[in-house]
C-alpha cells in the first residue's frame, strides 16, 4: 500500500507520479490499495480480492457498478459511487456509475432537473 500512512494530499501526489510513469513510459503498475477513491480516479482496470481469490476483475466502472456485492464483502466504496447507487435506486438514474466528484456533480444536477420538488 503505497499510501497507507499518508495524508490525502501526499496520497494524491503518489498516484500522480504513478500515473505519469504509466503514461510517459508505458509502465504497467500494480497497486495494492485500500483507498478505493484514489483507485477510482486513476485506474483503468480493477481487481478486487476476497480471501486470496479474485472476486471481481474488470474495467473500474464495471467493477464499481456492483456496489452491493462489493459492500457485502467489506469494500468501502467511494461516496460518489454510493451516491450514484442511492440516486439510481430512488430516482431511476440509469447512466454509468460516477467515479469523480465532477461526475457526481453532473449527476446530481441532472437528477434535480428531472425531479419535481
LOKOL-997830 format. One record per residue (C-alpha): x, y, z; residue in three letters. Coordinates in steps of 0.001 Angstrom, whole numbers, padded with zeros to 6 digits, always signed. Last residue first. Layout:
N
XYZALA
...
END
This chain:
117
-039755+019252-005590UNK
-040197+017942-009137UNK
-037250+015783-010014UNK
-035847+015784-013558UNK
-033628+018854-013266UNK
-032504+017721-009814UNK
-031431+014351-011244UNK
-029346+016006-013950UNK
-027676+018379-011462UNK
-026935+015466-009121UNK
-025315+013511-011961UNK
-023236+016482-013087UNK
-021931+016937-009546UNK
-021198+013211-009291UNK
-019138+013376-012485UNK
-017121+016295-011086UNK
-016674+014474-007759UNK
-015222+011512-009608UNK
-016147+007908-010323UNK
-019811+008043-011316UNK
-021534+004813-012356UNK
-022931+004754-015868UNK
-026289+006390-016553UNK
-029536+004988-015184UNK
-030847+007420-012586UNK
-034103+005786-011540UNK
-034901+008321-008830UNK
-034610+006330-005596UNK
-032480+003384-006636UNK
-030303+005228-009132UNK
-029944+008188-006791UNK
-028862+005894-003961UNK
-026428+003926-006100UNK
-024876+007080-007553UNK
-024460+008481-004042UNK
-022615+005304-003031UNK
-020379+005706-006066UNK
-019616+009323-005183UNK
-019023+008243-001593UNK
-016262+005851-002590UNK
-016971+002164-001983UNK
-015971+000693+001359UNK
-015240-002918+000437UNK
-016441-005271+003170UNK
-017507-008353+001211UNK
-021176-007292+001069UNK
-020106-003746+000185UNK
-018535-005014-003023UNK
-021613-007047-003953UNK
-023848-004030-003276UNK
-021705-001655-005351UNK
-021577-003815-008461UNK
-021238-000739-010684UNK
-017815-000364-009055UNK
-016493-003341-011026UNK
-017902-002146-014341UNK
-016689+001400-013807UNK
-013158+000190-012962UNK
-012877-002026-016019UNK
-012677-005649-014986UNK
-011875-008165-012297UNK
-014152-009086-009392UNK
-013779-011570-006516UNK
-010289-012828-007326UNK
-009199-015143-004542UNK
-006946-014609-001534UNK
-009757-014182+000984UNK
-011523-011663-001220UNK
-009639-009819-003930UNK
-010904-006966-006075UNK
-009140-006445-009400UNK
-009614-003046-011003UNK
-008731-001987-014524UNK
-008497+001556-015849UNK
-007011+003086-012725UNK
-006663+006696-011629UNK
-009832+008200-010191UNK
-011464+005025-008911UNK
-008180+003888-007408UNK
-007910+007082-005411UNK
-011434+006585-004119UNK
-010530+002984-003302UNK
-008094+003928-000574UNK
-007412+000314+000383UNK
-004511-000181-002001UNK
-002434-002940-003552UNK
-001004-001423-006697UNK
+000230-002999-009918UNK
+001734-000580-012421UNK
+002215-001391-016079UNK
+004761+001022-017477UNK
+004057+002722-020787UNK
+006883+005163-020136UNK
+005143+008537-020206UNK
+001594+007423-019394UNK
+002308+004751-016802UNK
+005099+006700-015164UNK
+002860+009784-015118UNK
+000034+007832-013472UNK
+002450+006572-010809UNK
+003645+010105-010102UNK
+000056+011380-009869UNK
-000815+008461-007578UNK
+001969+009426-005197UNK
+000845+013065-005255UNK
-002727+012012-004454UNK
-001516+010131-001392UNK
+000538+013145-000300UNK
-002536+015376-000448UNK
-004781+012822+001296UNK
-002382+012218+004223UNK
-000051+009242+004048UNK
+000082+006134+006226UNK
-001079+003566+003682UNK
-000247+005494+000505UNK
+001995+002968-001235UNK
+000000+000000+000000UNK
END
